[in-house]
Amino acid sequence: MNAHTPLCPLFHRAVELVGRRWTGAIIFVLLRGRTRFAGLRAAIPEITDRMLSERLRELEQEGVVERCVVPETPVRVEYVLTEKGRALATAIDALGAWAHEWLDHPREAAG
């Protein structure tokens, strides 16, 4: 591939999907297993409820995440990666390894 090779539209779509703010973090958490909304919020403390809902809807529409309603009293809703979502594990792991090798750790806020 050289500088004049056109960008693959599928690659571009994938990078835009996974690269949206918070999406990678949501996928990372869901790779550990089925999780409720509150569990996602706890694992990603800076995300707002609105943004988490929006990202989960987008991932559902793309077929990456499935929303599972557990018929209990009260009803419980859990989120789980689909086969398509679990297939991102290698890419997420590779990105994490790259980050640990090449990025500086964020500095702790002076308190």
C-alpha positions in Angstrom: 0.0 0.0 0.0 1.3 3.4 -0.9 0.2 7.0 -0.2 -1.9 7.0 -3.4 -3.9 3.8 -2.5 -7.5 4.8 -1.8 -8.8 4.3 1.7 -10.9 1.1 2.0 -14.5 2.2 2.8 -15.0 -0.8 5.1 -11.8 0.0 7.1 -12.9 3.6 7.4 -16.4 2.5 8.6 -14.9 0.1 11.2 -12.5 2.7 12.5 -15.3 5.3 12.8 -17.5 2.9 14.6 -15.0 1.6 17.1 -13.2 4.9 17.4 -16.3 6.9 18.5 -15.9 8.3 22.0 -16.7 5.7 24.7 -17.4 2.9 22.2 -14.0 1.2 22.7 -14.5 1.3 26.4 -18.0 -0.2 26.2 -16.7 -3.0 24.0 -13.7 -3.6 26.4 -16.0 -3.9 29.4 -18.5 -6.2 27.5 -15.6 -8.5 26.4 -15.4 -9.5 30.1 -19.0 -10.7 29.9 -22.7 -9.9 30.1 -23.2 -6.6 32.0 -26.1 -4.4 33.2 -26.3 -0.7 32.4 -25.3 0.2 36.0 -22.3 -2.1 35.7 -21.2 -0.4 32.5 -21.6 3.0 34.2 -19.5 1.9 37.2 -16.8 0.5 34.9 -16.7 3.7 32.8 -17.1 6.4 35.4 -16.8 9.5 33.2 -19.5 8.4 30.7 -23.0 10.0 31.2 -26.2 7.9 31.2 -27.3 9.7 28.0 -24.0 8.9 26.1 -24.0 5.3 27.3 -27.6 4.8 26.1 -26.7 6.4 22.8 -23.6 4.3 22.2 -25.4 1.1 23.2 -28.2 1.9 20.7 -25.6 2.5 18.0 -23.8 -0.8 18.8 -27.1 -2.6 18.8 -28.0 -1.2 15.4 -24.6 -2.4 14.1 -25.2 -5.9 15.4 -22.2 -5.6 17.8 -24.2 -5.6 21.1 -27.4 -7.4 22.1 -29.8 -6.0 24.7 -31.2 -9.0 26.7 -34.3 -8.6 28.8 -34.4 -11.0 31.7 -38.0 -11.7 32.7 -37.7 -11.4 36.5 -39.4 -9.1 38.9 -38.2 -6.5 38.5 -37.3 -6.9 34.9 -33.5 -6.9 34.4 -31.8 -5.7 31.2 -28.3 -6.9 30.4 -26.0 -6.2 27.5 -23.8 -8.8 25.8 -21.6 -8.8 22.7 -22.8 -10.7 19.7 -20.5 -12.9 17.7 -19.7 -9.8 15.6 -18.8 -7.9 18.8 -16.7 -10.7 20.3 -14.8 -10.8 17.0 -13.4 -7.4 18.0 -11.4 -8.9 20.9 -8.2 -9.3 18.9 -8.3 -5.7 17.7 -9.1 -4.4 21.2 -6.3 -6.4 22.8 -3.9 -5.2 20.1 -4.9 -1.6 20.7 -4.4 -2.1 24.5 -1.0 -3.6 24.0 0.0 -0.7 21.7 -1.3 1.8 24.2 0.8 0.3 27.0 3.9 0.3 24.9 3.6 3.7 23.2 1.5 6.1 25.3 2.4 7.8 28.4 0.3 7.1 31.5 -2.0 10.0 32.3 -0.6 12.1 35.2 -2.5 11.9 38.4 -4.4 15.1 39.2 -2.6 17.1 41.9 -4.8 16.9 45.0 
